Amino acid sequence: MKIIPLSEGTFTIDNTKLFVPFDEQTENLQSRPAGSLLVEIQPFVVITANDILLLDTGLGFPDKEGKMQLHKNLEEAGINPATITKVLMTHLHKDHAGGVSDDSHRNQLSFPGAAYYIQRREYDFAVKKGLPSFIPEELQVLSDAGSVVWLKDDEGMIDDYIHYKVTGAHSPVHQVFWIREQENIIFFGGDDAPQLQQMKHRFVAKYDFDGKKAMEFRKEWWKQGEKENWTFLFYHDIKTPIYPAARVI
Ligand SMILES: [Zn+2]
């Protein structure tokens, strides 16, 4: 399998839940409001024998020319966005689901050739809960798109090689994915396992729906991952998107 991180950039986020671009070279974190977190926003592409998978869709922000950053990243990696076959969504917070549709075409899916795998209860929760964590108008396009596969079970398989499981830790219906091909296992824990440091050190995040549960899951995954040689993908990690760092496995 080949893994390609598709960073939309580094951002700070504070209580307002706004993602503000941050340039590490020229800016100082102290100049941002107290309690600001520094995060990468980083969807991934995983190329398998049968699929081009996209894992979460980022903020969906456009670049200076008005082109979706994610589309641009894909093209730079030699991938036509229309050739993505599956989009796997951990949850629908705006920094993970903003890119399901294009800012300038809210009624069109950004990956028209793909099946989108989404937990039905997560969608219902997101549109009901709304701002500031969810943007219902960006998600609206999913509601009657024929290409959405609404997952209703807490755990199951997609095409016999992608395993999904609802954790209900970071958000009430957050799910995580294992992608298995031959002896290789890629683990994508979304915001239940967002950064390498959080795997190594016990940490209860106050922004989680159930922070203690997320912490316990991380401990379990870190242990099992070591035993079974998982490759971890960290959506919000600035320095280590892939651990261990290997692009081709
Ligand atoms: Zn989230």
py3Dmol code that shows the C-alpha trace and the ligand (Angstrom):
import py3Dmol

protein = """\
ATOM      1  CA  MET A   1       0.000   0.000   0.000  1.00  0.00           C
ATOM      2  CA  LYS A   2       1.163   3.529  -0.639  1.00  0.00           C
ATOM      3  CA  ILE A   3       0.355   6.350   1.777  1.00  0.00           C
ATOM      4  CA  ILE A   4       0.355  10.021   0.794  1.00  0.00           C
ATOM      5  CA  PRO A   5      -0.327  12.750   3.412  1.00  0.00           C
ATOM      6  CA  LEU A   6      -2.235  15.703   1.947  1.00  0.00           C
ATOM      7  CA  SER A   7      -1.585  18.558   4.352  1.00  0.00           C
ATOM      8  CA  GLU A   8      -3.790  21.640   4.079  1.00  0.00           C
ATOM      9  CA  GLY A   9      -1.359  23.430   6.355  1.00  0.00           C
ATOM     10  CA  THR A  10      -0.723  24.291   9.991  1.00  0.00           C
ATOM     11  CA  PHE A  11      -3.407  26.128  11.942  1.00  0.00           C
ATOM     12  CA  THR A  12      -4.150  27.389  15.420  1.00  0.00           C
ATOM     13  CA  ILE A  13      -7.479  26.781  17.088  1.00  0.00           C
ATOM     14  CA  ASP A  14      -8.833  28.272  20.307  1.00  0.00           C
ATOM     15  CA  ASN A  15     -12.180  28.441  22.121  1.00  0.00           C
ATOM     16  CA  THR A  16     -13.805  30.111  19.149  1.00  0.00           C
ATOM     17  CA  LYS A  17     -13.195  26.861  17.181  1.00  0.00           C
ATOM     18  CA  LEU A  18     -11.932  28.877  14.240  1.00  0.00           C
ATOM     19  CA  PHE A  19      -8.986  27.439  12.328  1.00  0.00           C
ATOM     20  CA  VAL A  20      -6.500  30.223  11.634  1.00  0.00           C
ATOM     21  CA  PRO A  21      -3.543  29.540   9.288  1.00  0.00           C
ATOM     22  CA  PHE A  22      -0.197  29.651  11.070  1.00  0.00           C
ATOM     23  CA  ASP A  23       3.232  30.047   9.513  1.00  0.00           C
ATOM     24  CA  GLU A  24       5.854  28.510  11.798  1.00  0.00           C
ATOM     25  CA  GLN A  25       8.669  30.351  10.035  1.00  0.00           C
ATOM     26  CA  THR A  26       7.383  33.859  10.578  1.00  0.00           C
ATOM     27  CA  GLU A  27       4.822  33.693  13.384  1.00  0.00           C
ATOM     28  CA  ASN A  28       4.928  33.174  17.107  1.00  0.00           C
ATOM     29  CA  LEU A  29       2.392  30.988  18.890  1.00  0.00           C
ATOM     30  CA  GLN A  30       2.436  33.416  21.843  1.00  0.00           C
ATOM     31  CA  SER A  31       0.779  36.010  19.637  1.00  0.00           C
ATOM     32  CA  ARG A  32      -2.337  33.810  19.369  1.00  0.00           C
ATOM     33  CA  PRO A  33      -4.994  33.743  22.116  1.00  0.00           C
ATOM     34  CA  ALA A  34      -4.051  31.850  25.297  1.00  0.00           C
ATOM     35  CA  GLY A  35      -4.895  28.155  25.093  1.00  0.00           C
ATOM     36  CA  SER A  36      -4.480  28.053  21.302  1.00  0.00           C
ATOM     37  CA  LEU A  37      -3.570  24.634  19.968  1.00  0.00           C
ATOM     38  CA  LEU A  38      -1.249  24.182  17.033  1.00  0.00           C
ATOM     39  CA  VAL A  39      -2.450  21.505  14.633  1.00  0.00           C
ATOM     40  CA  GLU A  40      -1.806  20.192  11.165  1.00  0.00           C
ATOM     41  CA  ILE A  41      -4.866  19.434   9.036  1.00  0.00           C
ATOM     42  CA  GLN A  42      -3.909  16.372   7.114  1.00  0.00           C
ATOM     43  CA  PRO A  43      -6.123  13.976   5.172  1.00  0.00           C
ATOM     44  CA  PHE A  44      -4.411  10.911   3.664  1.00  0.00           C
ATOM     45  CA  VAL A  45      -4.589   8.960   0.460  1.00  0.00           C
ATOM     46  CA  VAL A  46      -3.955   5.228   0.669  1.00  0.00           C
ATOM     47  CA  ILE A  47      -3.497   3.378  -2.591  1.00  0.00           C
ATOM     48  CA  THR A  48      -4.344  -0.301  -2.305  1.00  0.00           C
ATOM     49  CA  ALA A  49      -4.606  -3.081  -4.876  1.00  0.00           C
ATOM     50  CA  ASN A  50      -8.242  -2.232  -5.626  1.00  0.00           C
ATOM     51  CA  ASP A  51      -8.852   1.293  -4.365  1.00  0.00           C
ATOM     52  CA  ILE A  52      -7.653   4.843  -4.051  1.00  0.00           C
ATOM     53  CA  LEU A  53      -8.861   5.674  -0.560  1.00  0.00           C
ATOM     54  CA  LEU A  54      -9.188   9.150   0.900  1.00  0.00           C
ATOM     55  CA  LEU A  55      -9.218   9.317   4.704  1.00  0.00           C
ATOM     56  CA  ASP A  56     -11.209  12.372   5.869  1.00  0.00           C
ATOM     57  CA  THR A  57     -11.474  15.476   3.724  1.00  0.00           C
ATOM     58  CA  GLY A  58      -9.904  18.396   5.602  1.00  0.00           C
ATOM     59  CA  LEU A  59     -11.288  21.916   5.984  1.00  0.00           C
ATOM     60  CA  GLY A  60     -12.001  22.192   2.282  1.00  0.00           C
ATOM     61  CA  PHE A  61     -10.311  25.602   2.133  1.00  0.00           C
ATOM     62  CA  PRO A  62      -9.434  27.031  -1.281  1.00  0.00           C
ATOM     63  CA  ASP A  63      -5.918  28.190  -2.189  1.00  0.00           C
ATOM     64  CA  LYS A  64      -5.143  31.743  -3.368  1.00  0.00           C
ATOM     65  CA  GLU A  65      -6.474  30.992  -6.853  1.00  0.00           C
ATOM     66  CA  GLY A  66      -9.746  29.683  -5.454  1.00  0.00           C
ATOM     67  CA  LYS A  67      -8.924  26.043  -6.174  1.00  0.00           C
ATOM     68  CA  MET A  68      -9.598  23.530  -3.435  1.00  0.00           C
ATOM     69  CA  GLN A  69      -6.290  22.880  -1.639  1.00  0.00           C
ATOM     70  CA  LEU A  70      -7.074  19.189  -1.352  1.00  0.00           C
ATOM     71  CA  HIS A  71      -7.637  18.830  -5.099  1.00  0.00           C
ATOM     72  CA  LYS A  72      -4.390  20.647  -5.712  1.00  0.00           C
ATOM     73  CA  ASN A  73      -2.521  18.350  -3.309  1.00  0.00           C
ATOM     74  CA  LEU A  74      -3.923  15.292  -5.040  1.00  0.00           C
ATOM     75  CA  GLU A  75      -2.959  16.553  -8.474  1.00  0.00           C
ATOM     76  CA  GLU A  76       0.547  17.327  -7.246  1.00  0.00           C
ATOM     77  CA  ALA A  77       0.727  13.711  -6.123  1.00  0.00           C
ATOM     78  CA  GLY A  78      -0.320  12.626  -9.617  1.00  0.00           C
ATOM     79  CA  ILE A  79      -3.878  11.690  -8.631  1.00  0.00           C
ATOM     80  CA  ASN A  80      -6.946  12.958 -10.425  1.00  0.00           C
ATOM     81  CA  PRO A  81      -9.550  13.685  -7.680  1.00  0.00           C
ATOM     82  CA  ALA A  82     -12.201  11.981  -9.815  1.00  0.00           C
ATOM     83  CA  THR A  83     -10.332   8.674  -9.488  1.00  0.00           C
ATOM     84  CA  ILE A  84     -10.736   8.426  -5.692  1.00  0.00           C
ATOM     85  CA  THR A  85     -12.870   5.302  -5.192  1.00  0.00           C
ATOM     86  CA  LYS A  86     -13.724   5.521  -1.485  1.00  0.00           C
ATOM     87  CA  VAL A  87     -13.830   8.332   1.074  1.00  0.00           C
ATOM     88  CA  LEU A  88     -13.671   7.043   4.649  1.00  0.00           C
ATOM     89  CA  MET A  89     -14.961   9.546   7.222  1.00  0.00           C
ATOM     90  CA  THR A  90     -14.048   9.224  10.906  1.00  0.00           C
ATOM     91  CA  HIS A  91     -16.479  11.960  11.956  1.00  0.00           C
ATOM     92  CA  LEU A  92     -18.010  15.160  10.603  1.00  0.00           C
ATOM     93  CA  HIS A  93     -16.334  17.987  12.534  1.00  0.00           C
ATOM     94  CA  LYS A  94     -15.630  20.806  10.089  1.00  0.00           C
ATOM     95  CA  ASP A  95     -11.858  20.211   9.968  1.00  0.00           C
ATOM     96  CA  HIS A  96     -12.476  16.633   8.785  1.00  0.00           C
ATOM     97  CA  ALA A  97     -15.586  17.048   6.638  1.00  0.00           C
ATOM     98  CA  GLY A  98     -15.255  20.552   5.176  1.00  0.00           C
ATOM     99  CA  GLY A  99     -13.922  19.051   1.968  1.00  0.00           C
ATOM    100  CA  VAL A 100     -16.825  16.711   1.221  1.00  0.00           C
ATOM    101  CA  SER A 101     -18.089  19.450  -1.057  1.00  0.00           C
ATOM    102  CA  ASP A 102     -16.376  22.371  -2.751  1.00  0.00           C
ATOM    103  CA  ASP A 103     -16.739  25.873  -1.220  1.00  0.00           C
ATOM    104  CA  SER A 104     -17.881  27.280  -4.547  1.00  0.00           C
ATOM    105  CA  HIS A 105     -20.168  24.330  -5.405  1.00  0.00           C
ATOM    106  CA  ARG A 106     -21.893  23.324  -2.191  1.00  0.00           C
ATOM    107  CA  ASN A 107     -24.332  21.078  -4.031  1.00  0.00           C
ATOM    108  CA  GLN A 108     -21.570  18.936  -5.546  1.00  0.00           C
ATOM    109  CA  LEU A 109     -19.439  16.280  -3.916  1.00  0.00           C
ATOM    110  CA  SER A 110     -15.721  16.955  -4.256  1.00  0.00           C
ATOM    111  CA  PHE A 111     -15.019  13.345  -5.185  1.00  0.00           C
ATOM    112  CA  PRO A 112     -17.770  12.410  -7.609  1.00  0.00           C
ATOM    113  CA  GLY A 113     -16.321   8.994  -8.411  1.00  0.00           C
ATOM    114  CA  ALA A 114     -16.139   7.874  -4.782  1.00  0.00           C
ATOM    115  CA  ALA A 115     -18.416   6.115  -2.348  1.00  0.00           C
ATOM    116  CA  TYR A 116     -18.457   8.044   0.945  1.00  0.00           C
ATOM    117  CA  TYR A 117     -18.549   5.832   4.078  1.00  0.00           C
ATOM    118  CA  ILE A 118     -20.222   7.722   6.924  1.00  0.00           C
ATOM    119  CA  GLN A 119     -21.873   6.731  10.174  1.00  0.00           C
ATOM    120  CA  ARG A 120     -25.565   7.592   9.855  1.00  0.00           C
ATOM    121  CA  ARG A 121     -25.887   8.584  13.518  1.00  0.00           C
ATOM    122  CA  GLU A 122     -22.872  10.871  13.220  1.00  0.00           C
ATOM    123  CA  TYR A 123     -24.576  12.694  10.351  1.00  0.00           C
ATOM    124  CA  ASP A 124     -27.842  13.061  12.265  1.00  0.00           C
ATOM    125  CA  PHE A 125     -25.962  14.327  15.306  1.00  0.00           C
ATOM    126  CA  ALA A 126     -23.884  16.780  13.246  1.00  0.00           C
ATOM    127  CA  VAL A 127     -26.794  18.481  11.497  1.00  0.00           C
ATOM    128  CA  LYS A 128     -28.711  18.734  14.753  1.00  0.00           C
ATOM    129  CA  LYS A 129     -25.772  20.055  16.774  1.00  0.00           C
ATOM    130  CA  GLY A 130     -24.441  22.461  14.124  1.00  0.00           C
ATOM    131  CA  LEU A 131     -22.021  25.301  14.803  1.00  0.00           C
ATOM    132  CA  PRO A 132     -19.320  25.880  15.849  1.00  0.00           C
ATOM    133  CA  SER A 133     -17.970  22.319  15.491  1.00  0.00           C
ATOM    134  CA  PHE A 134     -20.151  21.197  12.588  1.00  0.00           C
ATOM    135  CA  ILE A 135     -21.225  23.134   9.488  1.00  0.00           C
ATOM    136  CA  PRO A 136     -24.587  21.645   8.424  1.00  0.00           C
ATOM    137  CA  GLU A 137     -24.721  23.554   5.146  1.00  0.00           C
ATOM    138  CA  GLU A 138     -21.438  21.952   4.047  1.00  0.00           C
ATOM    139  CA  LEU A 139     -22.808  18.511   4.931  1.00  0.00           C
ATOM    140  CA  GLN A 140     -26.191  18.981   3.294  1.00  0.00           C
ATOM    141  CA  VAL A 141     -24.984  17.604  -0.032  1.00  0.00           C
ATOM    142  CA  LEU A 142     -24.505  14.201   1.611  1.00  0.00           C
ATOM    143  CA  SER A 143     -28.127  13.800   2.608  1.00  0.00           C
ATOM    144  CA  ASP A 144     -29.424  12.852  -0.800  1.00  0.00           C
ATOM    145  CA  ALA A 145     -26.238  11.827  -2.575  1.00  0.00           C
ATOM    146  CA  GLY A 146     -26.585   8.324  -3.961  1.00  0.00           C
ATOM    147  CA  SER A 147     -22.897   7.682  -3.436  1.00  0.00           C
ATOM    148  CA  VAL A 148     -23.009   7.813   0.377  1.00  0.00           C
ATOM    149  CA  VAL A 149     -22.860   4.462   2.126  1.00  0.00           C
ATOM    150  CA  TRP A 150     -24.606   5.054   5.443  1.00  0.00           C
ATOM    151  CA  LEU A 151     -23.035   2.823   8.076  1.00  0.00           C
ATOM    152  CA  LYS A 152     -25.428   1.833  10.831  1.00  0.00           C
ATOM    153  CA  ASP A 153     -23.475  -0.820  12.724  1.00  0.00           C
ATOM    154  CA  ASP A 154     -20.948  -0.135  15.442  1.00  0.00           C
ATOM    155  CA  GLU A 155     -18.428  -2.370  13.765  1.00  0.00           C
ATOM    156  CA  GLY A 156     -18.039  -4.064  10.404  1.00  0.00           C
ATOM    157  CA  MET A 157     -16.054  -4.644   7.222  1.00  0.00           C
ATOM    158  CA  ILE A 158     -15.924  -2.829   3.905  1.00  0.00           C
ATOM    159  CA  ASP A 159     -14.927  -5.091   0.984  1.00  0.00           C
ATOM    160  CA  ASP A 160     -13.373  -7.625   3.375  1.00  0.00           C
ATOM    161  CA  TYR A 161     -10.242  -5.567   4.001  1.00  0.00           C
ATOM    162  CA  ILE A 162     -11.304  -2.324   5.684  1.00  0.00           C
ATOM    163  CA  HIS A 163     -12.462  -2.717   9.260  1.00  0.00           C
ATOM    164  CA  TYR A 164     -14.435   0.129  10.866  1.00  0.00           C
ATOM    165  CA  LYS A 165     -15.352   0.513  14.515  1.00  0.00           C
ATOM    166  CA  VAL A 166     -17.337   3.166  16.368  1.00  0.00           C
ATOM    167  CA  THR A 167     -15.471   4.360  19.444  1.00  0.00           C
ATOM    168  CA  GLY A 168     -17.722   7.147  20.690  1.00  0.00           C
ATOM    169  CA  ALA A 169     -14.730   8.819  22.331  1.00  0.00           C
ATOM    170  CA  HIS A 170     -13.709  12.063  20.574  1.00  0.00           C
ATOM    171  CA  SER A 171     -17.280  12.580  19.346  1.00  0.00           C
ATOM    172  CA  PRO A 172     -20.415  10.500  20.092  1.00  0.00           C
ATOM    173  CA  VAL A 173     -20.294   8.437  16.893  1.00  0.00           C
ATOM    174  CA  HIS A 174     -16.624   8.763  15.894  1.00  0.00           C
ATOM    175  CA  GLN A 175     -15.253   5.720  14.051  1.00  0.00           C
ATOM    176  CA  VAL A 176     -11.738   4.439  13.357  1.00  0.00           C
ATOM    177  CA  PHE A 177     -10.387   2.300  10.505  1.00  0.00           C
ATOM    178  CA  TRP A 178      -7.937  -0.541   9.947  1.00  0.00           C
ATOM    179  CA  ILE A 179      -6.893  -1.191   6.358  1.00  0.00           C
ATOM    180  CA  ARG A 180      -5.339  -4.607   5.863  1.00  0.00           C
ATOM    181  CA  GLU A 181      -3.522  -5.860   2.810  1.00  0.00           C
ATOM    182  CA  GLN A 182      -1.414  -9.026   2.977  1.00  0.00           C
ATOM    183  CA  GLU A 183       0.551  -8.702   6.222  1.00  0.00           C
ATOM    184  CA  ASN A 184       0.298  -4.905   6.399  1.00  0.00           C
ATOM    185  CA  ILE A 185      -2.063  -3.010   8.675  1.00  0.00           C
ATOM    186  CA  ILE A 186      -2.688   0.725   8.463  1.00  0.00           C
ATOM    187  CA  PHE A 187      -4.541   2.276  11.389  1.00  0.00           C
ATOM    188  CA  PHE A 188      -6.381   5.594  11.081  1.00  0.00           C
ATOM    189  CA  GLY A 189      -7.746   6.740  14.426  1.00  0.00           C
ATOM    190  CA  GLY A 190      -8.919  10.215  13.339  1.00  0.00           C
ATOM    191  CA  ASP A 191      -9.282  12.455  16.397  1.00  0.00           C
ATOM    192  CA  ASP A 192      -9.236   9.554  18.851  1.00  0.00           C
ATOM    193  CA  ALA A 193      -5.537   9.246  17.955  1.00  0.00           C
ATOM    194  CA  PRO A 194      -4.604  12.597  16.383  1.00  0.00           C
ATOM    195  CA  GLN A 195      -0.921  12.989  17.270  1.00  0.00           C
ATOM    196  CA  LEU A 196       2.033  10.725  18.049  1.00  0.00           C
ATOM    197  CA  GLN A 197       2.713  12.370  21.424  1.00  0.00           C
ATOM    198  CA  GLN A 198      -0.764  11.464  22.624  1.00  0.00           C
ATOM    199  CA  MET A 199      -0.022   7.791  21.977  1.00  0.00           C
ATOM    200  CA  LYS A 200       3.119   7.868  24.079  1.00  0.00           C
ATOM    201  CA  HIS A 201       1.815   9.890  27.024  1.00  0.00           C
ATOM    202  CA  ARG A 202      -1.417   9.526  28.924  1.00  0.00           C
ATOM    203  CA  PHE A 203      -3.527  12.561  28.155  1.00  0.00           C
ATOM    204  CA  VAL A 204      -7.197  13.434  28.626  1.00  0.00           C
ATOM    205  CA  ALA A 205      -8.249  16.067  26.093  1.00  0.00           C
ATOM    206  CA  LYS A 206     -10.872  18.521  27.261  1.00  0.00           C
ATOM    207  CA  TYR A 207     -12.185  18.927  23.713  1.00  0.00           C
ATOM    208  CA  ASP A 208     -13.201  15.213  23.553  1.00  0.00           C
ATOM    209  CA  PHE A 209     -16.751  13.973  24.112  1.00  0.00           C
ATOM    210  CA  ASP A 210     -15.301  11.246  26.373  1.00  0.00           C
ATOM    211  CA  GLY A 211     -11.641  12.081  26.933  1.00  0.00           C
ATOM    212  CA  LYS A 212     -10.956   9.238  29.315  1.00  0.00           C
ATOM    213  CA  LYS A 213     -12.323   6.682  26.874  1.00  0.00           C
ATOM    214  CA  ALA A 214     -10.178   8.141  24.082  1.00  0.00           C
ATOM    215  CA  MET A 215      -7.118   7.905  26.331  1.00  0.00           C
ATOM    216  CA  GLU A 216      -7.841   4.253  27.154  1.00  0.00           C
ATOM    217  CA  PHE A 217      -8.317   3.426  23.477  1.00  0.00           C
ATOM    218  CA  ARG A 218      -4.987   5.065  22.600  1.00  0.00           C
ATOM    219  CA  LYS A 219      -3.212   2.996  25.205  1.00  0.00           C
ATOM    220  CA  GLU A 220      -4.762  -0.193  23.862  1.00  0.00           C
ATOM    221  CA  TRP A 221      -4.029   0.673  20.202  1.00  0.00           C
ATOM    222  CA  TRP A 222      -0.462   1.688  20.906  1.00  0.00           C
ATOM    223  CA  LYS A 223       0.203  -1.645  22.557  1.00  0.00           C
ATOM    224  CA  GLN A 224      -1.561  -3.729  19.933  1.00  0.00           C
ATOM    225  CA  GLY A 225      -0.027  -1.687  17.122  1.00  0.00           C
ATOM    226  CA  GLU A 226       3.447  -2.387  18.388  1.00  0.00           C
ATOM    227  CA  LYS A 227       2.728  -6.094  18.591  1.00  0.00           C
ATOM    228  CA  GLU A 228       1.183  -6.284  15.118  1.00  0.00           C
ATOM    229  CA  ASN A 229       3.367  -3.694  13.367  1.00  0.00           C
ATOM    230  CA  TRP A 230       0.597  -1.246  12.525  1.00  0.00           C
ATOM    231  CA  THR A 231       1.343   1.870  10.531  1.00  0.00           C
ATOM    232  CA  PHE A 232      -0.332   4.795  12.333  1.00  0.00           C
ATOM    233  CA  LEU A 233      -1.663   7.828  10.457  1.00  0.00           C
ATOM    234  CA  PHE A 234      -1.854  11.028  12.544  1.00  0.00           C
ATOM    235  CA  TYR A 235      -4.238  13.599  11.113  1.00  0.00           C
ATOM    236  CA  HIS A 236      -3.195  16.521  13.359  1.00  0.00           C
ATOM    237  CA  ASP A 237       0.515  15.805  13.770  1.00  0.00           C
ATOM    238  CA  ILE A 238       2.812  18.523  12.476  1.00  0.00           C
ATOM    239  CA  LYS A 239       6.014  16.463  12.382  1.00  0.00           C
ATOM    240  CA  THR A 240       4.972  12.818  12.146  1.00  0.00           C
ATOM    241  CA  PRO A 241       2.027  12.151   9.857  1.00  0.00           C
ATOM    242  CA  ILE A 242       3.026   8.506   9.410  1.00  0.00           C
ATOM    243  CA  TYR A 243       4.515   6.340  12.136  1.00  0.00           C
ATOM    244  CA  PRO A 244       6.797   4.542  11.681  1.00  0.00           C
ATOM    245  CA  ALA A 245       7.822   6.891   8.890  1.00  0.00           C
ATOM    246  CA  ALA A 246       7.600   4.805   5.737  1.00  0.00           C
ATOM    247  CA  ARG A 247       5.625   5.781   2.690  1.00  0.00           C
ATOM    248  CA  VAL A 248       5.559   2.452   0.978  1.00  0.00           C
ATOM    249  CA  ILE A 249       4.638  -0.615   2.977  1.00  0.00           C
TER     250      ILE A 249
END
"""
ligand_1 = """\
1
ZN
Zn -12.877 16.386 15.648
"""
view = py3Dmol.view(width=600, height=400)
view.addModel(protein, "pdb")
view.setStyle({"model": 0}, {"cartoon": {"style": "trace"}})
view.addModel(ligand_1, "xyz")
view.setStyle({"model": 1}, {"stick": {}})
view.zoomTo()
view.show()
